[in-house]
Amino acid sequence: MQQSIIFKLEAWERKILELIATAGEELGVECYAVGGFVRDRIIGRESKDIDIVTIGDGIQLAQSVASKLRPMPSVNIFEKFGTAMIRHKDIEIEFVGARKESYTINSRKPQVSSGSLLDDQLRRDFTINAISISLSKNNFGEIIDPFNGLEDISNKIIRL
């Protein structure tokens, strides 16, 4: 389910998200804010970390974003997990390529492969943490909520 944005971003949040959108557009990849940042902004809570999912290489996107920030922050790369993190001023931005997870019957360790936004949302722990915001120029700020997380927030329900 896709909906129009229902909350106001602070000026610094919008600036960071627009910068990420620009980097994504330059790389030719879709980008989304997802998880706790989105949930917290919907309920009006301040958030100091932003999770970004891209349909592409999260590490490459992080490096591109870092090159656009002043002063240019270092990019902490977690190669084993295919993630990267930037600390800029007092916020942390984590980048990951969209992925899907599957489990074998004899293991609790997932097999991870590239995936779509929906695949990435499916692996999230709660419906309220799967809500995403598009950072694409043509629909910037649009909420993507495939599991009715907005309704769960409204009803004060935490659901898997």
C-alpha positions in Angstrom: 0.0 0.0 0.0 1.4 3.4 -0.9 0.3 6.6 0.7 1.2 10.3 0.7 3.6 11.5 3.5 1.8 12.0 6.7 4.4 13.8 8.8 6.7 16.7 8.6 10.4 16.3 8.2 12.8 18.7 10.0 14.8 20.9 7.6 18.0 18.9 8.3 16.3 15.6 7.7 14.9 16.7 4.4 18.3 18.0 3.3 20.0 14.7 4.2 17.3 12.6 2.5 17.4 14.9 -0.6 21.2 14.5 -0.8 20.8 10.7 -0.6 18.1 10.9 -3.3 20.6 12.9 -5.5 23.3 10.3 -5.0 20.9 7.5 -5.8 19.8 9.2 -8.9 23.4 9.7 -10.1 24.1 6.0 -9.5 20.8 5.0 -11.2 19.5 3.2 -8.1 16.2 3.6 -6.1 16.6 4.5 -2.4 14.3 4.4 0.5 14.4 5.4 4.2 13.0 2.5 6.2 12.6 1.2 9.7 12.9 3.0 13.0 13.5 6.5 11.5 10.3 6.3 9.6 8.3 4.8 12.5 9.7 7.5 14.9 8.9 10.4 12.6 5.3 9.1 12.1 4.7 9.0 15.9 6.5 12.4 16.3 9.6 11.0 18.1 13.0 12.4 17.3 15.4 10.0 15.6 19.2 10.3 15.3 19.7 7.3 13.0 18.5 6.7 9.5 18.4 3.4 7.7 18.6 3.5 3.9 17.8 0.6 1.6 18.8 0.8 -2.0 18.0 -1.4 -4.9 21.7 -1.6 -5.6 25.0 -1.4 -3.8 24.6 0.1 -0.3 28.3 0.6 0.1 28.7 2.4 -3.2 25.7 4.6 -2.2 27.2 5.4 1.2 30.5 6.4 -0.5 28.7 8.7 -2.9 26.7 10.3 -0.1 29.8 10.8 2.0 31.6 12.6 -0.9 28.8 15.2 -0.9 28.8 16.0 2.8 31.0 18.7 4.4 33.1 18.0 6.2 33.4 14.7 4.4 32.8 11.9 6.9 34.6 8.5 6.8 32.5 5.6 5.6 32.6 2.6 7.9 32.2 -0.5 5.7 31.0 -3.8 7.0 31.9 -6.0 4.0 30.7 -9.2 5.6 27.1 -7.8 5.8 27.2 -5.6 2.7 26.5 -2.5 4.8 28.1 0.9 5.4 27.6 3.6 7.9 28.3 7.3 8.0 28.4 9.5 11.1 27.5 13.1 10.1 27.3 15.7 12.8 25.1 13.9 15.4 23.3 11.4 13.2 24.2 7.9 11.9 23.1 6.8 8.4 23.3 3.1 7.6 23.1 1.9 4.0 22.3 -1.6 2.8 21.3 -3.1 -0.5 17.8 -4.6 -0.5 18.1 -8.2 0.3 16.0 -11.3 0.9 16.7 -14.0 3.5 15.8 -17.7 3.4 16.5 -20.3 6.0 17.2 -24.0 5.6 15.4 -26.4 8.0 18.7 -27.2 9.9 20.0 -23.7 10.4 19.1 -20.4 12.1 21.6 -18.6 9.8 19.9 -17.1 6.8 21.1 -17.4 3.2 21.1 -13.8 2.0 20.8 -12.6 -1.6 19.9 -9.4 -3.4 16.3 -8.6 -3.5 13.6 -6.0 -4.0 12.2 -3.4 -1.6 9.4 -5.8 -0.7 11.9 -8.6 0.0 13.8 -6.3 2.4 10.5 -5.2 4.1 9.5 -8.9 4.5 12.7 -9.6 6.6 11.9 -6.8 9.1 10.9 -7.7 12.6 7.6 -5.8 12.9 5.0 -4.2 10.5 5.8 -0.8 12.0 9.5 -1.2 11.1 8.8 -2.2 7.5 7.3 1.2 6.5 9.4 2.9 3.9 9.7 6.4 2.4 10.6 6.7 -1.3 13.6 9.0 -2.0 13.1 8.9 -5.7 12.7 12.3 -7.4 9.3 11.4 -9.0 7.7 10.4 -5.7 9.9 11.7 -2.9 8.3 11.3 0.5 5.7 8.7 -0.6 5.1 6.0 2.1 5.2 2.4 1.1 3.4 0.3 3.7 2.7 -3.2 2.5 1.8 -4.7 5.9 -0.4 -1.9 7.3 2.2 -0.7 9.8 0.5 2.8 9.8 -2.7 1.2 11.0 -0.8 -0.7 13.6 0.8 2.5 14.8 -2.6 4.2 14.9 -4.0 1.2 16.9 -0.9 1.1 19.1 -0.2 -2.5 18.1 3.2 -4.2 17.7 2.8 -7.0 15.2 5.2 -9.4 13.5 
